[in-house]
């Protein structure tokens, strides 16, 4: 016997956007999204919400309650939608694809951040130095350069870092692990960025171009050094005689002249 699908009649219509709502109480909740009204306030931090359900979800951040567990690894989360996102780390599902380059992502916010690599949009600005970033996480990491805060410490040598990603990269110096291998010559690297730079020795790609003379470079650091030939900037000064150099390598060579004099 064929099952009949029953759909709720949407009798209430929003005067602002024309959306149909099935119940009067839901219409009231919906209207708050237009009015920006937030009558439900958290008593612990005063953060406000437009509906009670969102307030209840927010309260879990204070109680640290995590009622939603992953069925595969039992990792627990405070919100059900966080479990859905986490499950993609197991399934490798990437439902959010870039329409420009077809690169796919497991989270919608990662796709939004990626799209800014095409649009060059940087909506997150630092209040201290006005430097801008394409995503909020990069801004948070940057702010630590102002506060000099380094909350991530290496347990082996106690060296500290401002972000967890830098600590993970540092740990590879202890383990000597080199998980990133070149597909052309099989040379291995501890960091993916080092592999990208190395690949340019095969492709001869030079993406960093000087705005003054149009000379191209395979590495950003090489472009910075080159720009000093135009600006005459010499940031590396000798602590013995104050002679300055445009490159750190030139300073190292110069310091040997002082060491040689001391040995004579």
C-alpha positions as CSV (number, residue, x, y, z in Angstrom):
1,X,0.0,0.0,0.0
2,X,1.4,3.4,-1.0
3,X,2.1,5.7,2.0
4,X,0.7,9.1,1.8
5,X,3.0,12.0,2.8
6,X,1.3,14.5,5.0
7,X,2.7,18.0,4.9
8,X,1.9,20.8,7.4
9,X,-0.1,23.7,6.0
10,X,1.9,26.9,6.4
11,X,-0.9,29.3,7.5
12,X,1.3,32.2,8.9
13,X,3.4,34.3,6.5
14,X,6.2,36.7,7.5
15,X,5.4,40.2,6.4
16,X,9.1,41.0,6.0
17,X,10.5,38.1,3.9
18,X,7.3,36.2,2.9
19,X,8.4,32.9,4.6
20,X,5.6,30.6,5.5
21,X,5.4,29.4,9.1
22,X,3.1,26.6,10.4
23,X,2.6,27.9,13.9
24,X,2.1,31.3,15.5
25,X,4.8,30.7,18.1
26,X,7.3,29.8,15.4
27,X,6.4,33.0,13.6
28,X,7.2,35.0,16.7
29,X,10.6,33.3,16.9
30,X,11.2,33.9,13.2
31,X,10.4,37.6,13.5
32,X,13.2,38.0,16.1
33,X,15.7,37.1,13.4
34,X,14.6,40.3,11.6
35,X,14.3,42.5,14.7
36,X,17.6,41.2,16.2
37,X,15.6,40.9,19.4
38,X,17.4,38.6,21.9
39,X,15.2,38.2,25.0
40,X,17.0,35.0,26.4
41,X,20.1,36.0,28.2
42,X,22.7,33.8,29.9
43,X,22.9,34.5,33.6
44,X,26.6,33.5,33.7
45,X,28.1,35.6,30.9
46,X,25.1,37.8,29.8
47,X,25.3,36.5,26.2
48,X,21.9,36.8,24.6
49,X,19.9,34.7,22.2
50,X,16.7,35.1,20.1
51,X,15.2,31.8,21.2
52,X,15.4,29.5,24.2
53,X,16.8,26.5,22.3
54,X,19.9,28.4,21.5
55,X,20.3,29.5,25.1
56,X,20.1,25.9,26.2
57,X,22.8,24.9,23.8
58,X,25.0,27.8,25.0
59,X,24.6,26.7,28.6
60,X,26.4,23.5,27.8
61,X,29.6,25.5,27.2
62,X,29.5,26.5,30.9
63,X,28.5,23.2,32.4
64,X,31.0,21.3,30.1
65,X,28.3,18.7,29.6
66,X,28.8,16.7,26.5
67,X,25.8,14.5,25.9
68,X,26.5,13.7,22.2
69,X,29.1,10.9,21.6
70,X,30.7,9.8,18.4
71,X,29.5,6.2,17.7
72,X,32.9,5.3,16.2
73,X,35.5,6.6,18.7
74,X,33.2,7.7,21.6
75,X,34.6,11.3,21.6
76,X,31.9,13.5,23.2
77,X,30.5,16.9,22.2
78,X,28.2,19.4,23.7
79,X,26.2,19.9,20.5
80,X,24.7,17.3,18.1
81,X,25.9,19.3,15.0
82,X,29.5,19.0,16.3
83,X,29.2,15.2,16.2
84,X,28.1,15.5,12.6
85,X,31.1,17.6,11.7
86,X,33.4,15.2,13.6
87,X,32.1,12.1,11.9
88,X,33.5,13.5,8.6
89,X,37.0,12.9,10.0
90,X,36.1,9.2,10.0
91,X,34.2,9.1,6.7
92,X,36.5,11.5,4.9
93,X,33.3,13.1,3.5
94,X,33.9,16.5,1.9
95,X,30.5,17.9,0.9
96,X,31.5,21.5,0.4
97,X,33.3,22.1,-2.9
98,X,34.8,25.2,-4.3
99,X,33.2,26.3,-7.6
100,X,36.4,27.9,-8.8
101,X,39.0,25.2,-8.3
102,X,36.8,22.2,-7.2
103,X,38.8,21.7,-4.0
104,X,36.5,20.1,-1.4
105,X,36.1,20.6,2.4
106,X,34.4,18.8,5.2
107,X,33.3,22.0,6.9
108,X,31.4,25.0,5.3
109,X,33.5,27.5,7.3
110,X,36.7,26.0,5.8
111,X,35.2,26.5,2.3
112,X,34.5,30.1,3.1
113,X,38.1,30.7,4.3
114,X,39.4,29.0,1.1
115,X,37.2,31.1,-1.2
116,X,39.1,34.2,0.2
117,X,42.3,32.8,-1.4
118,X,40.6,33.5,-4.7
119,X,38.9,36.8,-3.8
120,X,41.9,38.0,-1.7
121,X,39.3,39.2,0.8
122,X,40.7,39.8,4.4
123,X,37.8,40.8,6.6
124,X,39.5,40.2,10.0
125,X,41.7,43.2,11.0
126,X,44.0,43.5,14.0
127,X,43.1,46.5,16.2
128,X,46.7,47.0,17.2
129,X,48.5,47.2,13.9
130,X,45.7,47.0,11.3
131,X,47.1,43.9,9.6
132,X,44.2,41.9,8.0
133,X,43.5,38.2,7.7
134,X,41.2,36.0,5.7
135,X,40.0,34.0,8.7
136,X,39.4,34.6,12.4
137,X,41.8,31.8,13.6
138,X,44.7,33.5,11.8
139,X,43.8,36.8,13.5
140,X,43.8,35.0,16.9
141,X,47.3,33.6,16.3
142,X,48.5,37.0,15.1
143,X,47.3,38.7,18.3
144,X,49.7,36.5,20.3
145,X,52.6,38.2,18.5
146,X,51.5,41.4,20.3
147,X,51.0,39.8,23.7
148,X,54.0,37.6,23.3
149,X,51.9,34.8,24.8
150,X,53.1,31.3,24.0
151,X,50.6,28.8,25.6
152,X,51.9,25.7,23.7
153,X,55.0,24.2,25.2
154,X,57.2,21.3,24.0
155,X,57.4,18.6,26.7
156,X,60.9,17.5,25.5
157,X,62.8,20.8,25.4
158,X,60.3,23.3,26.9
159,X,60.3,25.6,23.8
160,X,57.0,27.5,23.6
161,X,54.8,28.5,20.7
162,X,51.9,30.8,20.1
163,X,49.8,28.2,18.2
164,X,49.3,24.4,18.3
165,X,50.2,24.0,14.6
166,X,53.7,25.4,15.2
167,X,54.2,23.1,18.2
168,X,53.2,20.1,16.0
169,X,55.8,21.2,13.4
170,X,58.4,21.6,16.1
171,X,57.8,18.1,17.4
172,X,59.0,16.7,14.1
173,X,62.5,18.0,14.8
174,X,62.6,15.6,17.8
175,X,61.0,12.6,16.1
176,X,62.9,13.3,12.8
177,X,59.7,12.3,11.1
178,X,59.4,13.4,7.4
179,X,55.9,12.6,6.3
180,X,55.9,14.8,3.2
181,X,57.7,13.2,0.2
182,X,58.3,14.6,-3.2
183,X,56.5,12.6,-5.9
184,X,59.3,13.4,-8.4
185,X,62.5,12.6,-6.6
186,X,61.2,11.1,-3.3
187,X,63.1,13.6,-1.1
188,X,61.2,13.9,2.2
189,X,60.4,16.9,4.4
190,X,59.0,17.4,7.9
191,X,56.6,20.2,6.8
192,X,54.2,20.4,3.8
193,X,55.4,24.0,3.2
194,X,58.9,22.8,2.7
195,X,57.7,20.3,0.1
196,X,55.8,23.0,-1.8
197,X,59.0,25.1,-1.9
198,X,61.1,22.1,-3.0
199,X,58.6,21.2,-5.8
200,X,59.4,24.6,-7.4
201,X,63.0,23.3,-8.1
202,X,61.3,20.8,-10.5
203,X,58.6,23.1,-11.9
204,X,60.8,26.2,-12.1
205,X,57.8,28.1,-10.8
206,X,58.5,31.6,-9.4
207,X,55.3,33.0,-7.9
208,X,56.9,35.8,-5.9
209,X,57.5,38.7,-8.2
210,X,59.3,42.0,-7.4
211,X,56.9,45.0,-8.1
212,X,59.9,47.2,-8.9
213,X,61.9,45.2,-11.5
214,X,59.6,42.2,-12.1
215,X,62.3,39.6,-11.1
216,X,60.7,36.4,-9.9
217,X,61.6,34.1,-7.0
218,X,60.5,30.7,-5.8
219,X,60.4,31.6,-2.1
220,X,58.9,34.6,-0.3
221,X,62.0,35.0,1.8
222,X,64.2,35.4,-1.3
223,X,61.9,38.2,-2.5
224,X,62.2,40.0,0.8
225,X,66.0,39.8,0.6
226,X,65.9,41.0,-3.0
227,X,63.7,44.0,-2.1
228,X,66.5,45.3,0.1
229,X,68.6,45.8,-3.0
230,X,66.1,48.5,-4.0
231,X,65.3,49.9,-0.5
232,X,68.9,49.7,0.7
233,X,67.6,48.5,4.0
234,X,70.2,46.8,6.3
235,X,68.4,45.3,9.3
236,X,71.3,43.0,10.4
237,X,73.8,45.0,12.5
238,X,77.1,43.8,14.0
239,X,77.0,44.0,17.8
240,X,80.8,44.7,17.9
241,X,81.2,47.5,15.3
242,X,77.6,48.3,14.4
243,X,78.3,47.7,10.7
244,X,75.0,46.8,9.0
245,X,74.1,44.3,6.3
246,X,71.0,43.5,4.2
247,X,71.2,39.8,4.8
248,X,71.9,37.7,7.9
249,X,74.4,35.5,6.0
250,X,76.5,38.6,5.2
251,X,76.5,39.4,8.9
252,X,77.7,35.9,9.7
253,X,80.6,36.2,7.2
254,X,81.5,39.6,8.7
255,X,81.6,38.4,12.3
256,X,84.3,35.9,11.3
257,X,86.6,38.9,10.6
258,X,86.4,39.8,14.2
259,X,87.0,36.2,15.3
260,X,90.1,36.1,13.1
261,X,91.5,39.3,14.6
262,X,91.1,37.9,18.1
263,X,93.1,34.7,17.2
264,X,96.0,36.7,15.7
